Amino acid sequence: MQMKRLLLPLPLLAALSLHSGIKAEEPYYSNTWMGTDYQLFINDKEPLDNGYIYKFRTRYESDSRTTIVDWRIADCFKSSIDGELVPAIARFGYERGMPELIREICGGR
């Protein structure tokens, strides 16, 4: 009788955890820009049909604000995010954190 009471909530907990996606507690990238320290996290990550493409959102955190970015698509087979090739090493300022992001998204592959 005791076992039945414990087993009933388990499917509910499993469904809730699958729906919420992956929330990273450790940043995949951190840096300082113009005296402001910031960190980037993967807020949500969901696999799409074929298994090597993921839908994800990132989160920016600093002392002054927290922002969640719109959904994006990572293609692990092509090493691209939203159709743009991600370099292995960031060459320009706008590429900062992108190599780390694609490795974090696709790292389990």
N, C-alpha and C positions, 0 to 999 in steps of 0.2 A: 504494500500500500504506500509506503514512504517513497519507494522508487518512482511510482507513477506521478507523484506530486513534483518530484524533481525533473522528470523528463518533459512534462508539459511546457514549461517556459523555454526550454532549450531551442525549439524551432523558432519561436518568436525572437529570441536573442540573435540567432543566426541570421534571420531575415533582416533584422534592424541593422546589424553590422555590415551586411552585404550592400544594403541600400545606401549607407552613408559614405561608402568609398574608403580610400586610404587617406589618413590624415597624418602627415609626418610631424614628429615632435622635434626632429633635428633638422636644421637648415641644410639644403643642398649647396648653398652658396651664401657667403657673407663678405661684406666689403665696407669701405668708407668712401663716401663721395661728398666733397665740399664740407668736411667736418662732421657729417652725419653717418653714424654707423647704421647699417641695415642688414637684414637677413631675408633670404628667399626660401620659401617652403613649398612643397607640393601639397596643396590643400585637398584636392580630390583627384582620383585616377581611376578610370574605368576602361577595361579592354573592349574593343569593338569586335565585330564578327570574325575577322580572319586571324586574330591572335597576335599580330605584330603591329597593329595600329591601336593607339590609345587616345582616349579623350581625357583631358586633364585641365585643372585650374591651378594656378600658383597663387601664393600669398606673399605680399611684401610687408615686412614689419620693421619699423624704426621707433625711436622714442616718441616721435611726434604723431605717427599715424600707422594704421594697418589697412591694407587694400587687398581685395581678392580680385584677380584678373579674370576676364571672360574665358569661357571654354576654348581650348585650342586642341589641335590634332597633332600627335607625334607619330611618325612612320619610322619604326625601328629598322625596317628593311632598307629604306633609302636614307636613313639618318637625317630626317628633315622634320621641321616643325612648321605647320601650316603651309607646306609645299616649298619652304625655303631650306636649302641645304645648310646643315649646322657644321661649322668647321671643327676639327679636332682640338684646335687651340684658338682662342679668341684673338683676332688681329686688331679689331677696332673696339672702341668703347661701347658701341651699341650691341656688340656680341658678348659682352661680359655676362657670365653665368650660363650662356647657352650650351657650351660643351658639357658642363656639369649637369645641366638639366636633362639633356638627351641621355646621358649615361645613367642618371637616376631613374628616369622613366623606363629605359630599356635594359637596365642593369641585370634584372632577373632573367633575362633571355639567354 
